[in-house]
Amino acid sequence: MHPEEIKAALRIRGWSQVRIASDLNVTPASVHQVITGRVKSIRIREFICRILEKPVDAIWPLEAEERQAPFSERAPRHDIESIEKHGRAG
């Protein structure tokens, strides 16, 4: 879901980022960062999932795709010879 869709779905159910933050004893900024995908707090995500009655993968689907992608597609591999020769990647 797009962050704006998440926020709208929360509002429809009577929840705001401030209310979620208050219930979890975190800052509203922390909740915002989770909604936008900048931070991955399991506790905040699970709370939002319970409110929206959806699994994590339905709200943040790109991460589900990343978990299913082969390792070589998730992160670039650096040439081991270059690392050994120069002491760093690149």
C-alpha positions as CSV (number, residue, x, y, z in Angstrom):
1,M,0.0,0.0,0.0
2,H,1.1,3.5,-0.7
3,P,1.8,5.5,2.6
4,E,-1.2,7.8,1.8
5,E,-3.4,4.7,1.5
6,I,-2.2,3.4,4.8
7,K,-2.9,6.8,6.5
8,A,-6.4,7.0,4.9
9,A,-7.2,3.4,6.0
10,L,-6.2,4.3,9.5
11,R,-8.3,7.4,9.5
12,I,-11.3,5.5,8.3
13,R,-10.9,3.2,11.3
14,G,-10.6,6.2,13.7
15,W,-6.8,6.0,14.1
16,S,-4.2,8.7,13.7
17,Q,-0.4,8.5,13.8
18,V,-0.5,10.4,17.1
19,R,-3.0,7.9,18.6
20,I,-0.9,4.9,17.5
21,A,2.3,6.6,18.9
22,S,0.5,7.3,22.2
23,D,-0.7,3.7,22.5
24,L,2.8,2.3,21.8
25,N,4.7,5.0,23.7
26,V,6.7,6.0,20.7
27,T,6.9,9.3,18.8
28,P,4.5,10.2,16.0
29,A,7.6,10.6,13.8
30,S,8.5,6.9,14.4
31,V,5.0,5.9,13.3
32,H,5.3,8.1,10.2
33,Q,8.7,6.5,9.3
34,V,7.2,3.0,9.6
35,I,4.2,4.0,7.4
36,T,6.5,5.4,4.7
37,G,8.8,2.4,4.9
38,R,11.9,4.3,6.1
39,V,12.0,2.4,9.3
40,K,11.0,-1.3,9.9
41,S,9.7,-1.5,13.5
42,I,8.1,-4.9,13.9
43,R,6.1,-3.7,16.9
44,I,4.6,-0.7,15.1
45,R,4.0,-2.6,11.9
46,E,2.1,-5.4,13.8
47,F,0.0,-2.8,15.5
48,I,-0.9,-1.2,12.2
49,C,-1.7,-4.6,10.7
50,R,-4.0,-5.4,13.6
51,I,-5.8,-2.1,13.1
52,L,-6.1,-2.6,9.3
53,E,-6.8,-6.3,9.7
54,K,-4.2,-7.1,7.0
55,P,-1.0,-9.0,6.9
56,V,2.3,-7.2,6.7
57,D,2.8,-8.3,3.1
58,A,-0.5,-6.7,2.1
59,I,0.6,-3.3,3.5
60,W,4.3,-3.4,2.6
61,P,4.4,-5.8,-0.4
62,L,7.8,-4.7,-1.9
63,E,9.5,-6.2,1.1
64,A,7.8,-9.5,0.6
65,E,9.2,-9.5,-3.0
66,E,12.7,-8.7,-1.7
67,R,12.5,-11.6,0.7
68,Q,11.5,-14.0,-2.1
69,A,14.1,-12.7,-4.6
70,P,17.3,-14.7,-4.9
71,F,20.2,-13.4,-2.9
72,S,22.1,-12.2,-6.0
73,E,19.2,-10.0,-6.9
74,R,18.8,-8.4,-3.5
75,A,22.3,-6.9,-3.1
76,P,25.2,-6.3,-5.4
77,R,28.1,-8.6,-4.9
78,H,31.6,-7.1,-4.9
79,D,34.4,-8.7,-6.7
80,I,36.3,-10.7,-4.0
81,E,39.6,-10.2,-5.8
82,S,39.2,-6.5,-5.7
83,I,38.3,-6.6,-2.0
84,E,41.3,-8.7,-1.2
85,K,43.6,-6.6,-3.4
86,H,42.4,-3.1,-2.3
87,G,41.0,-3.9,1.1
88,R,37.6,-2.6,0.1
89,A,34.8,-3.0,-2.4
90,G,34.9,-1.2,-5.6
